[in-house]
Amino acid sequence: MTLIAFEEGFGHCSAPLRWIAQDGRDSGKPLPGKEGLTTAEREELVRLRRRLRQVEQERDILAKATGWFAGKSEKTSMPSTN
């Protein structure tokens, strides 16, 4: 079924048109003007963004801990007697 035949039979429905466009991308034959990420690429992008958020949170926690330990170390260090 072509896109034009689909629209003639069902009218202009956005969800089925998105599904058809996504299927075209996934099969390596995107519709003209409907190029974009495949489902696998979109899933990978979501996974990588989630991982990036996690790594940024870990970095922030380590930076705060480093600052806390550095401050604690300065308070407990003994001045030199030389």
mmCIF file of the N, C-alpha and C atoms, coordinates in Angstrom:
data_MODEL
# 
_entry.id   MODEL 
# 
loop_
_atom_site.group_PDB 
_atom_site.id 
_atom_site.type_symbol 
_atom_site.label_atom_id 
_atom_site.label_alt_id 
_atom_site.label_comp_id 
_atom_site.label_asym_id 
_atom_site.label_entity_id 
_atom_site.label_seq_id 
_atom_site.pdbx_PDB_ins_code 
_atom_site.Cartn_x 
_atom_site.Cartn_y 
_atom_site.Cartn_z 
_atom_site.occupancy 
_atom_site.B_iso_or_equiv 
_atom_site.pdbx_formal_charge 
_atom_site.auth_seq_id 
_atom_site.auth_comp_id 
_atom_site.auth_asym_id 
_atom_site.auth_atom_id 
_atom_site.pdbx_PDB_model_num 
ATOM 1   N N  . MET A 1 1  ? 0.849  -1.175 0.000  1.00 0.00 ? 1  MET A N  1 
ATOM 2   C CA . MET A 1 1  ? 0.000  0.000  0.000  1.00 0.00 ? 1  MET A CA 1 
ATOM 3   C C  . MET A 1 1  ? 0.895  1.238  0.000  1.00 0.00 ? 1  MET A C  1 
ATOM 4   N N  . THR A 1 2  ? 0.632  2.142  -0.893 1.00 0.00 ? 2  THR A N  1 
ATOM 5   C CA . THR A 1 2  ? 1.412  3.376  -0.950 1.00 0.00 ? 2  THR A CA 1 
ATOM 6   C C  . THR A 1 2  ? 0.868  4.378  0.053  1.00 0.00 ? 2  THR A C  1 
ATOM 7   N N  . LEU A 1 3  ? 1.656  5.389  0.305  1.00 0.00 ? 3  LEU A N  1 
ATOM 8   C CA . LEU A 1 3  ? 1.246  6.430  1.237  1.00 0.00 ? 3  LEU A CA 1 
ATOM 9   C C  . LEU A 1 3  ? 0.015  7.163  0.726  1.00 0.00 ? 3  LEU A C  1 
ATOM 10  N N  . ILE A 1 4  ? -0.038 7.408  -0.567 1.00 0.00 ? 4  ILE A N  1 
ATOM 11  C CA . ILE A 1 4  ? -1.192 8.106  -1.155 1.00 0.00 ? 4  ILE A CA 1 
ATOM 12  C C  . ILE A 1 4  ? -2.448 7.248  -1.030 1.00 0.00 ? 4  ILE A C  1 
ATOM 13  N N  . ALA A 1 5  ? -2.340 5.954  -1.304 1.00 0.00 ? 5  ALA A N  1 
ATOM 14  C CA . ALA A 1 5  ? -3.492 5.056  -1.180 1.00 0.00 ? 5  ALA A CA 1 
ATOM 15  C C  . ALA A 1 5  ? -3.953 4.985  0.274  1.00 0.00 ? 5  ALA A C  1 
ATOM 16  N N  . PHE A 1 6  ? -3.006 4.984  1.183  1.00 0.00 ? 6  PHE A N  1 
ATOM 17  C CA . PHE A 1 6  ? -3.356 4.957  2.596  1.00 0.00 ? 6  PHE A CA 1 
ATOM 18  C C  . PHE A 1 6  ? -4.148 6.197  2.979  1.00 0.00 ? 6  PHE A C  1 
ATOM 19  N N  . GLU A 1 7  ? -3.663 7.374  2.576  1.00 0.00 ? 7  GLU A N  1 
ATOM 20  C CA . GLU A 1 7  ? -4.348 8.621  2.905  1.00 0.00 ? 7  GLU A CA 1 
ATOM 21  C C  . GLU A 1 7  ? -5.734 8.680  2.270  1.00 0.00 ? 7  GLU A C  1 
ATOM 22  N N  . GLU A 1 8  ? -5.866 8.159  1.057  1.00 0.00 ? 8  GLU A N  1 
ATOM 23  C CA . GLU A 1 8  ? -7.176 8.165  0.391  1.00 0.00 ? 8  GLU A CA 1 
ATOM 24  C C  . GLU A 1 8  ? -8.152 7.251  1.131  1.00 0.00 ? 8  GLU A C  1 
ATOM 25  N N  . GLY A 1 9  ? -7.670 6.126  1.637  1.00 0.00 ? 9  GLY A N  1 
ATOM 26  C CA . GLY A 1 9  ? -8.543 5.170  2.306  1.00 0.00 ? 9  GLY A CA 1 
ATOM 27  C C  . GLY A 1 9  ? -8.863 5.535  3.745  1.00 0.00 ? 9  GLY A C  1 
ATOM 28  N N  . PHE A 1 10 ? -7.910 6.141  4.441  1.00 0.00 ? 10 PHE A N  1 
ATOM 29  C CA . PHE A 1 10 ? -8.098 6.392  5.876  1.00 0.00 ? 10 PHE A CA 1 
ATOM 30  C C  . PHE A 1 10 ? -8.083 7.862  6.257  1.00 0.00 ? 10 PHE A C  1 
ATOM 31  N N  . GLY A 1 11 ? -7.859 8.730  5.323  1.00 0.00 ? 11 GLY A N  1 
ATOM 32  C CA . GLY A 1 11 ? -7.745 10.141 5.666  1.00 0.00 ? 11 GLY A CA 1 
ATOM 33  C C  . GLY A 1 11 ? -6.374 10.423 6.252  1.00 0.00 ? 11 GLY A C  1 
ATOM 34  N N  . HIS A 1 12 ? -6.153 11.639 6.636  1.00 0.00 ? 12 HIS A N  1 
ATOM 35  C CA . HIS A 1 12 ? -4.838 12.032 7.161  1.00 0.00 ? 12 HIS A CA 1 
ATOM 36  C C  . HIS A 1 12 ? -4.788 11.752 8.661  1.00 0.00 ? 12 HIS A C  1 
ATOM 37  N N  . CYS A 1 13 ? -4.165 10.633 9.021  1.00 0.00 ? 13 CYS A N  1 
ATOM 38  C CA . CYS A 1 13 ? -3.988 10.245 10.422 1.00 0.00 ? 13 CYS A CA 1 
ATOM 39  C C  . CYS A 1 13 ? -2.497 10.286 10.714 1.00 0.00 ? 13 CYS A C  1 
ATOM 40  N N  . SER A 1 14 ? -2.102 11.050 11.717 1.00 0.00 ? 14 SER A N  1 
ATOM 41  C CA . SER A 1 14 ? -0.676 11.241 11.944 1.00 0.00 ? 14 SER A CA 1 
ATOM 42  C C  . SER A 1 14 ? 0.032  10.008 12.503 1.00 0.00 ? 14 SER A C  1 
ATOM 43  N N  . ALA A 1 15 ? -0.587 9.265  13.414 1.00 0.00 ? 15 ALA A N  1 
ATOM 44  C CA . ALA A 1 15 ? 0.095  8.115  14.018 1.00 0.00 ? 15 ALA A CA 1 
ATOM 45  C C  . ALA A 1 15 ? 0.437  7.041  12.983 1.00 0.00 ? 15 ALA A C  1 
ATOM 46  N N  . PRO A 1 16 ? -0.504 6.583  12.170 1.00 0.00 ? 16 PRO A N  1 
ATOM 47  C CA . PRO A 1 16 ? -0.137 5.570  11.164 1.00 0.00 ? 16 PRO A CA 1 
ATOM 48  C C  . PRO A 1 16 ? 0.905  6.080  10.167 1.00 0.00 ? 16 PRO A C  1 
ATOM 49  N N  . LEU A 1 17 ? 0.856  7.359  9.846  1.00 0.00 ? 17 LEU A N  1 
ATOM 50  C CA . LEU A 1 17 ? 1.859  7.910  8.928  1.00 0.00 ? 17 LEU A CA 1 
ATOM 51  C C  . LEU A 1 17 ? 3.241  7.888  9.573  1.00 0.00 ? 17 LEU A C  1 
ATOM 52  N N  . ARG A 1 18 ? 3.313  8.171  10.871 1.00 0.00 ? 18 ARG A N  1 
ATOM 53  C CA . ARG A 1 18 ? 4.602  8.098  11.579 1.00 0.00 ? 18 ARG A CA 1 
ATOM 54  C C  . ARG A 1 18 ? 5.112  6.660  11.593 1.00 0.00 ? 18 ARG A C  1 
ATOM 55  N N  . TRP A 1 19 ? 4.189  5.703  11.781 1.00 0.00 ? 19 TRP A N  1 
ATOM 56  C CA . TRP A 1 19 ? 4.592  4.293  11.801 1.00 0.00 ? 19 TRP A CA 1 
ATOM 57  C C  . TRP A 1 19 ? 5.159  3.879  10.452 1.00 0.00 ? 19 TRP A C  1 
ATOM 58  N N  . ILE A 1 20 ? 4.499  4.319  9.370  1.00 0.00 ? 20 ILE A N  1 
ATOM 59  C CA . ILE A 1 20 ? 4.961  3.987  8.022  1.00 0.00 ? 20 ILE A CA 1 
ATOM 60  C C  . ILE A 1 20 ? 6.324  4.621  7.768  1.00 0.00 ? 20 ILE A C  1 
ATOM 61  N N  . ALA A 1 21 ? 6.480  5.884  8.176  1.00 0.00 ? 21 ALA A N  1 
ATOM 62  C CA . ALA A 1 21 ? 7.764  6.568  7.988  1.00 0.00 ? 21 ALA A CA 1 
ATOM 63  C C  . ALA A 1 21 ? 8.863  5.863  8.784  1.00 0.00 ? 21 ALA A C  1 
ATOM 64  N N  . GLN A 1 22 ? 8.558  5.466  10.036 1.00 0.00 ? 22 GLN A N  1 
ATOM 65  C CA . GLN A 1 22 ? 9.550  4.776  10.868 1.00 0.00 ? 22 GLN A CA 1 
ATOM 66  C C  . GLN A 1 22 ? 9.917  3.430  10.263 1.00 0.00 ? 22 GLN A C  1 
ATOM 67  N N  . ASP A 1 23 ? 8.947  2.714  9.733  1.00 0.00 ? 23 ASP A N  1 
ATOM 68  C CA . ASP A 1 23 ? 9.221  1.432  9.087  1.00 0.00 ? 23 ASP A CA 1 
ATOM 69  C C  . ASP A 1 23 ? 10.139 1.632  7.884  1.00 0.00 ? 23 ASP A C  1 
ATOM 70  N N  . GLY A 1 24 ? 9.923  2.703  7.152  1.00 0.00 ? 24 GLY A N  1 
ATOM 71  C CA . GLY A 1 24 ? 10.797 2.999  6.012  1.00 0.00 ? 24 GLY A CA 1 
ATOM 72  C C  . GLY A 1 24 ? 12.232 3.246  6.455  1.00 0.00 ? 24 GLY A C  1 
ATOM 73  N N  . ARG A 1 25 ? 12.404 3.997  7.548  1.00 0.00 ? 25 ARG A N  1 
ATOM 74  C CA . ARG A 1 25 ? 13.755 4.248  8.064  1.00 0.00 ? 25 ARG A CA 1 
ATOM 75  C C  . ARG A 1 25 ? 14.396 2.953  8.535  1.00 0.00 ? 25 ARG A C  1 
ATOM 76  N N  . ASP A 1 26 ? 13.613 2.131  9.256  1.00 0.00 ? 26 ASP A N  1 
ATOM 77  C CA . ASP A 1 26 ? 14.147 0.871  9.777  1.00 0.00 ? 26 ASP A CA 1 
ATOM 78  C C  . ASP A 1 26 ? 14.536 -0.097 8.667  1.00 0.00 ? 26 ASP A C  1 
ATOM 79  N N  . SER A 1 27 ? 13.829 -0.050 7.548  1.00 0.00 ? 27 SER A N  1 
ATOM 80  C CA . SER A 1 27 ? 14.134 -0.962 6.451  1.00 0.00 ? 27 SER A CA 1 
ATOM 81  C C  . SER A 1 27 ? 15.188 -0.401 5.503  1.00 0.00 ? 27 SER A C  1 
ATOM 82  N N  . GLY A 1 28 ? 15.690 0.797  5.798  1.00 0.00 ? 28 GLY A N  1 
ATOM 83  C CA . GLY A 1 28 ? 16.727 1.400  4.959  1.00 0.00 ? 28 GLY A CA 1 
ATOM 84  C C  . GLY A 1 28 ? 16.185 2.128  3.749  1.00 0.00 ? 28 GLY A C  1 
ATOM 85  N N  . LYS A 1 29 ? 14.872 2.328  3.687  1.00 0.00 ? 29 LYS A N  1 
ATOM 86  C CA . LYS A 1 29 ? 14.256 3.028  2.555  1.00 0.00 ? 29 LYS A CA 1 
ATOM 87  C C  . LYS A 1 29 ? 13.328 4.126  3.088  1.00 0.00 ? 29 LYS A C  1 
ATOM 88  N N  . PRO A 1 30 ? 13.921 5.207  3.644  1.00 0.00 ? 30 PRO A N  1 
ATOM 89  C CA . PRO A 1 30 ? 13.079 6.249  4.219  1.00 0.00 ? 30 PRO A CA 1 
ATOM 90  C C  . PRO A 1 30 ? 12.243 6.963  3.162  1.00 0.00 ? 30 PRO A C  1 
ATOM 91  N N  . LEU A 1 31 ? 11.067 7.389  3.573  1.00 0.00 ? 31 LEU A N  1 
ATOM 92  C CA . LEU A 1 31 ? 10.213 8.167  2.679  1.00 0.00 ? 31 LEU A CA 1 
ATOM 93  C C  . LEU A 1 31 ? 10.856 9.523  2.441  1.00 0.00 ? 31 LEU A C  1 
ATOM 94  N N  . PRO A 1 32 ? 10.663 10.101 1.267  1.00 0.00 ? 32 PRO A N  1 
ATOM 95  C CA . PRO A 1 32 ? 11.232 11.424 1.008  1.00 0.00 ? 32 PRO A CA 1 
ATOM 96  C C  . PRO A 1 32 ? 10.739 12.433 2.049  1.00 0.00 ? 32 PRO A C  1 
ATOM 97  N N  . GLY A 1 33 ? 11.682 13.160 2.623  1.00 0.00 ? 33 GLY A N  1 
ATOM 98  C CA . GLY A 1 33 ? 11.347 14.144 3.631  1.00 0.00 ? 33 GLY A CA 1 
ATOM 99  C C  . GLY A 1 33 ? 11.112 13.560 5.006  1.00 0.00 ? 33 GLY A C  1 
ATOM 100 N N  . LYS A 1 34 ? 11.255 12.255 5.164  1.00 0.00 ? 34 LYS A N  1 
ATOM 101 C CA . LYS A 1 34 ? 11.004 11.585 6.441  1.00 0.00 ? 34 LYS A CA 1 
ATOM 102 C C  . LYS A 1 34 ? 12.260 10.865 6.941  1.00 0.00 ? 34 LYS A C  1 
ATOM 103 N N  . GLU A 1 35 ? 13.435 11.364 6.540  1.00 0.00 ? 35 GLU A N  1 
ATOM 104 C CA . GLU A 1 35 ? 14.673 10.754 6.991  1.00 0.00 ? 35 GLU A CA 1 
ATOM 105 C C  . GLU A 1 35 ? 14.826 11.016 8.491  1.00 0.00 ? 35 GLU A C  1 
ATOM 106 N N  . GLY A 1 36 ? 15.535 10.158 9.155  1.00 0.00 ? 36 GLY A N  1 
ATOM 107 C CA . GLY A 1 36 ? 15.749 10.313 10.594 1.00 0.00 ? 36 GLY A CA 1 
ATOM 108 C C  . GLY A 1 36 ? 16.405 9.077  11.166 1.00 0.00 ? 36 GLY A C  1 
ATOM 109 N N  . LEU A 1 37 ? 16.307 8.934  12.463 1.00 0.00 ? 37 LEU A N  1 
ATOM 110 C CA . LEU A 1 37 ? 16.927 7.807  13.158 1.00 0.00 ? 37 LEU A CA 1 
ATOM 111 C C  . LEU A 1 37 ? 16.080 6.545  13.032 1.00 0.00 ? 37 LEU A C  1 
ATOM 112 N N  . THR A 1 38 ? 16.769 5.416  12.916 1.00 0.00 ? 38 THR A N  1 
ATOM 113 C CA . THR A 1 38 ? 16.060 4.140  12.948 1.00 0.00 ? 38 THR A CA 1 
ATOM 114 C C  . THR A 1 38 ? 15.660 3.863  14.395 1.00 0.00 ? 38 THR A C  1 
ATOM 115 N N  . THR A 1 39 ? 14.838 2.872  14.593 1.00 0.00 ? 39 THR A N  1 
ATOM 116 C CA . THR A 1 39 ? 14.419 2.510  15.941 1.00 0.00 ? 39 THR A CA 1 
ATOM 117 C C  . THR A 1 39 ? 15.627 2.113  16.788 1.00 0.00 ? 39 THR A C  1 
ATOM 118 N N  . ALA A 1 40 ? 16.544 1.354  16.213 1.00 0.00 ? 40 ALA A N  1 
ATOM 119 C CA . ALA A 1 40 ? 17.744 0.925  16.949 1.00 0.00 ? 40 ALA A CA 1 
ATOM 120 C C  . ALA A 1 40 ? 18.611 2.128  17.311 1.00 0.00 ? 40 ALA A C  1 
ATOM 121 N N  . GLU A 1 41 ? 18.763 3.067  16.385 1.00 0.00 ? 41 GLU A N  1 
ATOM 122 C CA . GLU A 1 41 ? 19.551 4.271  16.673 1.00 0.00 ? 41 GLU A CA 1 
ATOM 123 C C  . GLU A 1 41 ? 18.888 5.111  17.762 1.00 0.00 ? 41 GLU A C  1 
ATOM 124 N N  . ARG A 1 42 ? 17.578 5.230  17.705 1.00 0.00 ? 42 ARG A N  1 
ATOM 125 C CA . ARG A 1 42 ? 16.851 6.001  18.720 1.00 0.00 ? 42 ARG A CA 1 
ATOM 126 C C  . ARG A 1 42 ? 16.990 5.346  20.093 1.00 0.00 ? 42 ARG A C  1 
ATOM 127 N N  . GLU A 1 43 ? 16.900 4.017  20.154 1.00 0.00 ? 43 GLU A N  1 
ATOM 128 C CA . GLU A 1 43 ? 17.065 3.302  21.424 1.00 0.00 ? 43 GLU A CA 1 
ATOM 129 C C  . GLU A 1 43 ? 18.475 3.494  21.971 1.00 0.00 ? 43 GLU A C  1 
ATOM 130 N N  . GLU A 1 44 ? 19.475 3.446  21.083 1.00 0.00 ? 44 GLU A N  1 
ATOM 131 C CA . GLU A 1 44 ? 20.855 3.652  21.516 1.00 0.00 ? 44 GLU A CA 1 
ATOM 132 C C  . GLU A 1 44 ? 21.047 5.072  22.033 1.00 0.00 ? 44 GLU A C  1 
ATOM 133 N N  . LEU A 1 45 ? 20.460 6.041  21.368 1.00 0.00 ? 45 LEU A N  1 
ATOM 134 C CA . LEU A 1 45 ? 20.558 7.433  21.798 1.00 0.00 ? 45 LEU A CA 1 
ATOM 135 C C  . LEU A 1 45 ? 19.955 7.609  23.189 1.00 0.00 ? 45 LEU A C  1 
ATOM 136 N N  . VAL A 1 46 ? 18.813 7.010  23.435 1.00 0.00 ? 46 VAL A N  1 
ATOM 137 C CA . VAL A 1 46 ? 18.174 7.086  24.752 1.00 0.00 ? 46 VAL A CA 1 
ATOM 138 C C  . VAL A 1 46 ? 19.071 6.437  25.804 1.00 0.00 ? 46 VAL A C  1 
ATOM 139 N N  . ARG A 1 47 ? 19.626 5.271  25.479 1.00 0.00 ? 47 ARG A N  1 
ATOM 140 C CA . ARG A 1 47 ? 20.510 4.567  26.416 1.00 0.00 ? 47 ARG A CA 1 
ATOM 141 C C  . ARG A 1 47 ? 21.757 5.393  26.725 1.00 0.00 ? 47 ARG A C  1 
ATOM 142 N N  . LEU A 1 48 ? 22.352 5.994  25.694 1.00 0.00 ? 48 LEU A N  1 
ATOM 143 C CA . LEU A 1 48 ? 23.566 6.786  25.893 1.00 0.00 ? 48 LEU A CA 1 
ATOM 144 C C  . LEU A 1 48 ? 23.284 8.061  26.684 1.00 0.00 ? 48 LEU A C  1 
ATOM 145 N N  . ARG A 1 49 ? 22.153 8.691  26.447 1.00 0.00 ? 49 ARG A N  1 
ATOM 146 C CA . ARG A 1 49 ? 21.798 9.891  27.217 1.00 0.00 ? 49 ARG A CA 1 
ATOM 147 C C  . ARG A 1 49 ? 21.581 9.539  28.689 1.00 0.00 ? 49 ARG A C  1 
ATOM 148 N N  . ARG A 1 50 ? 20.937 8.404  28.937 1.00 0.00 ? 50 ARG A N  1 
ATOM 149 C CA . ARG A 1 50 ? 20.717 7.942  30.311 1.00 0.00 ? 50 ARG A CA 1 
ATOM 150 C C  . ARG A 1 50 ? 22.056 7.684  30.993 1.00 0.00 ? 50 ARG A C  1 
ATOM 151 N N  . ARG A 1 51 ? 22.977 7.026  30.285 1.00 0.00 ? 51 ARG A N  1 
ATOM 152 C CA . ARG A 1 51 ? 24.309 6.726  30.832 1.00 0.00 ? 51 ARG A CA 1 
ATOM 153 C C  . ARG A 1 51 ? 25.087 8.014  31.088 1.00 0.00 ? 51 ARG A C  1 
ATOM 154 N N  . LEU A 1 52 ? 24.975 8.984  30.189 1.00 0.00 ? 52 LEU A N  1 
ATOM 155 C CA . LEU A 1 52 ? 25.655 10.260 30.365 1.00 0.00 ? 52 LEU A CA 1 
ATOM 156 C C  . LEU A 1 52 ? 25.164 10.957 31.632 1.00 0.00 ? 52 LEU A C  1 
ATOM 157 N N  . ARG A 1 53 ? 23.850 10.962 31.854 1.00 0.00 ? 53 ARG A N  1 
ATOM 158 C CA . ARG A 1 53 ? 23.288 11.562 33.070 1.00 0.00 ? 53 ARG A CA 1 
ATOM 159 C C  . ARG A 1 53 ? 23.866 10.893 34.317 1.00 0.00 ? 53 ARG A C  1 
ATOM 160 N N  . GLN A 1 54 ? 23.964 9.561  34.283 1.00 0.00 ? 54 GLN A N  1 
ATOM 161 C CA . GLN A 1 54 ? 24.498 8.812  35.414 1.00 0.00 ? 54 GLN A CA 1 
ATOM 162 C C  . GLN A 1 54 ? 25.961 9.181  35.663 1.00 0.00 ? 54 GLN A C  1 
ATOM 163 N N  . VAL A 1 55 ? 26.758 9.238  34.612 1.00 0.00 ? 55 VAL A N  1 
ATOM 164 C CA . VAL A 1 55 ? 28.182 9.553  34.751 1.00 0.00 ? 55 VAL A CA 1 
ATOM 165 C C  . VAL A 1 55 ? 28.359 10.991 35.250 1.00 0.00 ? 55 VAL A C  1 
ATOM 166 N N  . GLU A 1 56 ? 27.524 11.907 34.779 1.00 0.00 ? 56 GLU A N  1 
ATOM 167 C CA . GLU A 1 56 ? 27.608 13.291 35.260 1.00 0.00 ? 56 GLU A CA 1 
ATOM 168 C C  . GLU A 1 56 ? 27.263 13.374 36.749 1.00 0.00 ? 56 GLU A C  1 
ATOM 169 N N  . GLN A 1 57 ? 26.269 12.614 37.190 1.00 0.00 ? 57 GLN A N  1 
ATOM 170 C CA . GLN A 1 57 ? 25.922 12.591 38.616 1.00 0.00 ? 57 GLN A CA 1 
ATOM 171 C C  . GLN A 1 57 ? 27.072 12.015 39.439 1.00 0.00 ? 57 GLN A C  1 
ATOM 172 N N  . GLU A 1 58 ? 27.684 10.947 38.941 1.00 0.00 ? 58 GLU A N  1 
ATOM 173 C CA . GLU A 1 58 ? 28.816 10.350 39.649 1.00 0.00 ? 58 GLU A CA 1 
ATOM 174 C C  . GLU A 1 58 ? 29.967 11.338 39.737 1.00 0.00 ? 58 GLU A C  1 
ATOM 175 N N  . ARG A 1 59 ? 30.237 12.061 38.661 1.00 0.00 ? 59 ARG A N  1 
ATOM 176 C CA . ARG A 1 59 ? 31.303 13.062 38.641 1.00 0.00 ? 59 ARG A CA 1 
ATOM 177 C C  . ARG A 1 59 ? 31.031 14.154 39.680 1.00 0.00 ? 59 ARG A C  1 
ATOM 178 N N  . ASP A 1 60 ? 29.778 14.628 39.743 1.00 0.00 ? 60 ASP A N  1 
ATOM 179 C CA . ASP A 1 60 ? 29.419 15.677 40.687 1.00 0.00 ? 60 ASP A CA 1 
ATOM 180 C C  . ASP A 1 60 ? 29.583 15.197 42.129 1.00 0.00 ? 60 ASP A C  1 
ATOM 181 N N  . ILE A 1 61 ? 29.175 13.956 42.388 1.00 0.00 ? 61 ILE A N  1 
ATOM 182 C CA . ILE A 1 61 ? 29.324 13.396 43.736 1.00 0.00 ? 61 ILE A CA 1 
ATOM 183 C C  . ILE A 1 61 ? 30.804 13.301 44.103 1.00 0.00 ? 61 ILE A C  1 
ATOM 184 N N  . LEU A 1 62 ? 31.633 12.826 43.182 1.00 0.00 ? 62 LEU A N  1 
ATOM 185 C CA . LEU A 1 62 ? 33.071 12.704 43.454 1.00 0.00 ? 62 LEU A CA 1 
ATOM 186 C C  . LEU A 1 62 ? 33.715 14.071 43.655 1.00 0.00 ? 62 LEU A C  1 
ATOM 187 N N  . ALA A 1 63 ? 33.286 15.069 42.907 1.00 0.00 ? 63 ALA A N  1 
ATOM 188 C CA . ALA A 1 63 ? 33.828 16.420 43.072 1.00 0.00 ? 63 ALA A CA 1 
ATOM 189 C C  . ALA A 1 63 ? 33.486 16.966 44.457 1.00 0.00 ? 63 ALA A C  1 
ATOM 190 N N  . LYS A 1 64 ? 32.248 16.756 44.905 1.00 0.00 ? 64 LYS A N  1 
ATOM 191 C CA . LYS A 1 64 ? 31.843 17.213 46.241 1.00 0.00 ? 64 LYS A CA 1 
ATOM 192 C C  . LYS A 1 64 ? 32.611 16.459 47.321 1.00 0.00 ? 64 LYS A C  1 
ATOM 193 N N  . ALA A 1 65 ? 32.778 15.160 47.145 1.00 0.00 ? 65 ALA A N  1 
ATOM 194 C CA . ALA A 1 65 ? 33.511 14.362 48.125 1.00 0.00 ? 65 ALA A CA 1 
ATOM 195 C C  . ALA A 1 65 ? 34.969 14.793 48.181 1.00 0.00 ? 65 ALA A C  1 
ATOM 196 N N  . THR A 1 66 ? 35.551 15.078 47.051 1.00 0.00 ? 66 THR A N  1 
ATOM 197 C CA . THR A 1 66 ? 36.941 15.532 47.009 1.00 0.00 ? 66 THR A CA 1 
ATOM 198 C C  . THR A 1 66 ? 37.086 16.843 47.771 1.00 0.00 ? 66 THR A C  1 
ATOM 199 N N  . GLY A 1 67 ? 36.161 17.762 47.544 1.00 0.00 ? 67 GLY A N  1 
ATOM 200 C CA . GLY A 1 67 ? 36.188 19.033 48.258 1.00 0.00 ? 67 GLY A CA 1 
ATOM 201 C C  . GLY A 1 67 ? 36.018 18.841 49.757 1.00 0.00 ? 67 GLY A C  1 
ATOM 202 N N  . TRP A 1 68 ? 35.134 17.957 50.148 1.00 0.00 ? 68 TRP A N  1 
ATOM 203 C CA . TRP A 1 68 ? 34.895 17.694 51.570 1.00 0.00 ? 68 TRP A CA 1 
ATOM 204 C C  . TRP A 1 68 ? 36.135 17.104 52.220 1.00 0.00 ? 68 TRP A C  1 
ATOM 205 N N  . PHE A 1 69 ? 36.741 16.106 51.557 1.00 0.00 ? 69 PHE A N  1 
ATOM 206 C CA . PHE A 1 69 ? 37.938 15.488 52.118 1.00 0.00 ? 69 PHE A CA 1 
ATOM 207 C C  . PHE A 1 69 ? 39.108 16.460 52.141 1.00 0.00 ? 69 PHE A C  1 
ATOM 208 N N  . ALA A 1 70 ? 39.220 17.299 51.129 1.00 0.00 ? 70 ALA A N  1 
ATOM 209 C CA . ALA A 1 70 ? 40.301 18.287 51.106 1.00 0.00 ? 70 ALA A CA 1 
ATOM 210 C C  . ALA A 1 70 ? 40.141 19.262 52.267 1.00 0.00 ? 70 ALA A C  1 
ATOM 211 N N  . GLY A 1 71 ? 38.928 19.709 52.532 1.00 0.00 ? 71 GLY A N  1 
ATOM 212 C CA . GLY A 1 71 ? 38.687 20.608 53.657 1.00 0.00 ? 71 GLY A CA 1 
ATOM 213 C C  . GLY A 1 71 ? 38.960 19.940 54.982 1.00 0.00 ? 71 GLY A C  1 
ATOM 214 N N  . LYS A 1 72 ? 38.580 18.693 55.122 1.00 0.00 ? 72 LYS A N  1 
ATOM 215 C CA . LYS A 1 72 ? 38.798 17.930 56.348 1.00 0.00 ? 72 LYS A CA 1 
ATOM 216 C C  . LYS A 1 72 ? 40.288 17.710 56.570 1.00 0.00 ? 72 LYS A C  1 
ATOM 217 N N  . SER A 1 73 ? 41.026 17.468 55.501 1.00 0.00 ? 73 SER A N  1 
ATOM 218 C CA . SER A 1 73 ? 42.462 17.225 55.584 1.00 0.00 ? 73 SER A CA 1 
ATOM 219 C C  . SER A 1 73 ? 43.192 18.480 56.058 1.00 0.00 ? 73 SER A C  1 
ATOM 220 N N  . GLU A 1 74 ? 42.763 19.650 55.581 1.00 0.00 ? 74 GLU A N  1 
ATOM 221 C CA . GLU A 1 74 ? 43.410 20.902 55.979 1.00 0.00 ? 74 GLU A CA 1 
ATOM 222 C C  . GLU A 1 74 ? 43.189 21.166 57.463 1.00 0.00 ? 74 GLU A C  1 
ATOM 223 N N  . LYS A 1 75 ? 42.052 20.803 58.013 1.00 0.00 ? 75 LYS A N  1 
ATOM 224 C CA . LYS A 1 75 ? 41.746 21.050 59.419 1.00 0.00 ? 75 LYS A CA 1 
ATOM 225 C C  . LYS A 1 75 ? 42.526 20.109 60.340 1.00 0.00 ? 75 LYS A C  1 
ATOM 226 N N  . THR A 1 76 ? 42.817 18.917 59.870 1.00 0.00 ? 76 THR A N  1 
ATOM 227 C CA . THR A 1 76 ? 43.485 17.934 60.739 1.00 0.00 ? 76 THR A CA 1 
ATOM 228 C C  . THR A 1 76 ? 44.982 17.890 60.535 1.00 0.00 ? 76 THR A C  1 
ATOM 229 N N  . SER A 1 77 ? 45.521 18.589 59.557 1.00 0.00 ? 77 SER A N  1 
ATOM 230 C CA . SER A 1 77 ? 46.967 18.539 59.350 1.00 0.00 ? 77 SER A CA 1 
ATOM 231 C C  . SER A 1 77 ? 47.668 19.415 60.376 1.00 0.00 ? 77 SER A C  1 
ATOM 232 N N  . MET A 1 78 ? 48.826 18.991 60.804 1.00 0.00 ? 78 MET A N  1 
ATOM 233 C CA . MET A 1 78 ? 49.618 19.715 61.796 1.00 0.00 ? 78 MET A CA 1 
ATOM 234 C C  . MET A 1 78 ? 50.546 20.668 61.069 1.00 0.00 ? 78 MET A C  1 
ATOM 235 N N  . PRO A 1 79 ? 50.677 21.882 61.576 1.00 0.00 ? 79 PRO A N  1 
ATOM 236 C CA . PRO A 1 79 ? 51.630 22.808 60.972 1.00 0.00 ? 79 PRO A CA 1 
ATOM 237 C C  . PRO A 1 79 ? 53.061 22.329 61.190 1.00 0.00 ? 79 PRO A C  1 
ATOM 238 N N  . SER A 1 80 ? 53.894 22.688 60.269 1.00 0.00 ? 80 SER A N  1 
ATOM 239 C CA . SER A 1 80 ? 55.300 22.304 60.350 1.00 0.00 ? 80 SER A CA 1 
ATOM 240 C C  . SER A 1 80 ? 55.976 23.072 61.479 1.00 0.00 ? 80 SER A C  1 
ATOM 241 N N  . THR A 1 81 ? 56.897 22.425 62.230 1.00 0.00 ? 81 THR A N  1 
ATOM 242 C CA . THR A 1 81 ? 57.594 23.068 63.326 1.00 0.00 ? 81 THR A CA 1 
ATOM 243 C C  . THR A 1 81 ? 58.958 23.595 62.919 1.00 0.00 ? 81 THR A C  1 
ATOM 244 N N  . ASN A 1 82 ? 59.269 23.552 61.650 1.00 0.00 ? 82 ASN A N  1 
ATOM 245 C CA . ASN A 1 82 ? 60.581 24.038 61.183 1.00 0.00 ? 82 ASN A CA 1 
ATOM 246 C C  . ASN A 1 82 ? 60.643 25.504 61.154 1.00 0.00 ? 82 ASN A C  1 
# 
